[in-house]
Amino acid sequence: MKITDAQVEYVAQLARLELSPEEKARLRDQLNSILEYMEKLNELNTDEVEPTSHVLPITNVMKEDRVEPSLSREASLANAPNHEDGHIRVPKIIE
């Protein structure tokens, strides 16, 4: 299967990309080489290979959930550049 210029333009339009003619040609060639490689991979016999979701074994490393005391109001306001009445003051963003 070969990628055509029309297909490259369609994908560029979907991705909202404006490509020069040289970029389109380079992208077409790159996509074609990817597809050629995938065709080579499809020739391999994978009947005895178990399906995997990842090439490496992955385990989740989770920390034990513990209740700990939170920061005091004074400590949390200590680094605030501007605070008033126990609250952090921020610039107004809505007019």
Steps between C-alpha positions, in 0.01 A plus 500: 500500500641836399403835648389752239544876504124537545514286816788707638303819434194350670697403812666844505158662482372284788805597708458866400849503348608720214771312313720616215526272195844383621360415845210311342740295288724426801200402713366275223838326472524457878148358526571262211816374668304440822238302311768296320654412836160398637453273198832333585385450858174345377705228329623371837340192649358608836277198565698394808543851643273601786329837462638767731399853584859606563843358420617531861328366810337795670392516862333787673702641787255641748572669828287409800218747554549667838325787670753764593457848641473771239680835499383765738343811353807705595738252336297488179485880480869545584611490134195673352609830341176670605250387763225658705273372779637147470448478122739523207429809293526454123467760223153552360472326162136567412391854429 
